[in-house]
């Protein structure tokens, strides 16, 4: 579990902190071959939590066999939606990248006040 501090959860630096957490965790688990894709996915999920979810509250990484799951909790119940492709837009490609790199992704709101967006990467 990786807690984001209330003040830093809305700052761009928390994305870099999340990437470092991924690198350190995957290094300790001995699965560095998944680090690059996982860092990209986590960057997108944390950025989306900052932009659309009221800030990132928590990042979790879980490993089971050849699968790695990452989950980002934010402060919103708003459903994540992949934007229609637009080559001229600065934003809106994040969930499409997540979809391309992951075997599955989705969201849930277990307590009704926060949302968890999760993604599974297979090595």
C-alpha positions, -999 to 999 in steps of 0.1 A, spaced: 0 0 0 13 35 -9 -5 64 8 -6 98 -8 -5 127 16 -35 150 14 -14 179 3 6 161 -23 -22 140 -38 -31 168 -62 5 178 -71 21 165 -103 51 153 -82 29 125 -68 29 108 -103 67 106 -101 65 93 -66 41 66 -77 65 56 -105 93 53 -80 71 32 -58 64 8 -87 101 6 -95 111 -1 -59 83 -27 -54 88 -46 -86 126 -46 -79 120 -62 -45 96 -87 -60 121 -96 -88 97 -87 -117 115 -58 -133 104 -69 -167 70 -55 -159 83 -22 -146 81 0 -177 45 -10 -186 34 -8 -150 49 26 -145 30 39 -176 -3 24 -164 2 37 -128 11 72 -142 -21 73 -162 -43 61 -133 -28 85 -108 -30 114 -133 -66 106 -139 -73 105 -102 -57 139 -98 -76 154 -127 -110 138 -124 -112 121 -90 -104 148 -65 -68 134 -59 -52 101 -56 -58 86 -21 -40 53 -24 -20 31 -48 -18 -7 -44 2 -32 -62 -6 -70 -60 12 -99 -76 -2 -133 -83 19 -156 -105 25 -139 -139 -2 -113 -132 3 -79 -116 -26 -57 -105 -24 -21 -97 -53 -2 -81 -56 36 -75 -82 49 -51 -95 84 -56 -121 107 -39 -149 104 -66 -176 80 -78 -174 93 -113 -170 65 -138 -138 65 -159 -146 67 -196 -121 64 -224 -124 95 -246 -130 93 -283 -97 93 -302 -87 128 -313 -53 133 -328 -54 171 -320 -64 168 -284 -38 172 -256 -57 149 -233 -79 118 -235 -54 91 -244 -47 77 -209 -73 50 -206 -67 39 -242 -30 34 -232 -41 15 -201 -64 -7 -223 -36 -14 -247 -11 -24 -220 -33 -44 -197 -52 -77 -200 -81 -61 -181 -90 -29 -163 -121 -16 -146 -134 3 -116 -156 -2 -85 -169 20 -57 -171 -3 -27 -181 22 0 -200 47 -22 -177 76 -14 -145 66 -32 -137 48 -64 -109 22 -72 -96 20 -107 -77 -12 -113 -57 -27 -141 -40 -61 -146 -8 -66 -164 4 -100 -175 41 -107 -177 
